Amino acid sequence: MNRLPDSENLLTPTEVAALFHVNAKTVTRWANEGKLTSIRTLGGHRRYRESEVLKLRNSGGKSE
């Protein structure tokens, strides 16, 4: 199992959606399409690495 560095911040779908001014369901769709990598909590909720989200935002929303 991969462990996250202690300093890595995780964002909820709602937090990511607010950064992009989209609906949280859009963020989930991006994860399903491979545009963002989601991490599942023990309860099954999605979380997103802040560094990856900011990189996507800075690239203008285009995946590399």
N, C-alpha and C positions, 0 to 999 in steps of 0.2 A: 504494500500500500504506500502511495506517495504521500509524504507529509509536506505541508506548506511551511515555509519559513515563518517564524514567529512574527516577523514584521509585516507579513503580507496581509493587507486589508481585504476583506470580502464584502461585496455589495449585494443587496437584495435586488430582485427584478424591478421593484418600484424605484429604488435609488438609481439604477441604471437608466430606467425609462425617463426619469426626471432630467438626467444629464443630456439625453438626446431629444427630449420633448416628444416622446412617443408613448404609446400604451405599454403596460407591462407584458401584455400578450405578444407584442411585437418583439420584445427582448427574448421571450421564450422561443419564438419562431426563429430568431437569429441563431440561437443556441442549437436548435434542431437542424438548421441549415449549415452549421459549422462555422458561422461567422464569429461566434464567441464560444469559449469553453466554459461549461457550467460545472460546478462542483455540487454534489448532493450532500446535504446534511444528514445526520442520522435519522431525522424525521422525514427525509425525502424532499426537502425544500431545496430549490436551486440557489446557488450563490455564485458570484462572478468575481474574478480577481480584479482589483482596482487598477493595477498596472496594465492589464490587457484592455480593460474598458477605456482607459485614458489614451492608450495607444490607438485604439480604433477611432476614438473621438478626434484625436489630433490628425488622423489621416483623412478626415472628412467623411467618416462612416463607411469607407471602402475597405474590405478585407484584402490582405496582401496575398 
